[in-house]
Amino acid sequence: MADLKSGIVLDEGEKLIMEIEAELWAISSNPIAKVIGKVQKFIAKILGFRVKGFLIITDKRVIEVTDTVKCYCFNVGRQVKYLLPSSVKEIGYQKMTTCGLFCPAYYLYYQAFTQTTMVLLNSNTNDEAQKAVDAFYKAIFANQK
């Protein structure tokens, strides 16, 4: 069994393809936005507030996990969602640049009937973003049979 940062336990025989830790503080790969995000994260940490988000892609399912900690140690919220293959309408990635042509940011997004989710990827190339989208699609498509 894989030891995941998100704390999710995989089923017997399930293989982890990708675990993406969502960047919830920086809004782009722009160095200035990253610094602002780190400052916001630092202030929230001083005040005892933390939020961590994960997108786990396995060969059998896709899972969203969000943990909220307040007052430094009280886990006040944990949201775990399994994405149903029939609910996902669209999967893709977007490349957005800031500072003119510089600082490209890649976002994995998927649109379901009830929500649209975008996750800032740590990748810096189209190939890495495409790999994440392909893994997501294969996990969803494998379960539609």
Disulfide bonds with the S-S distance in Angstrom:
none
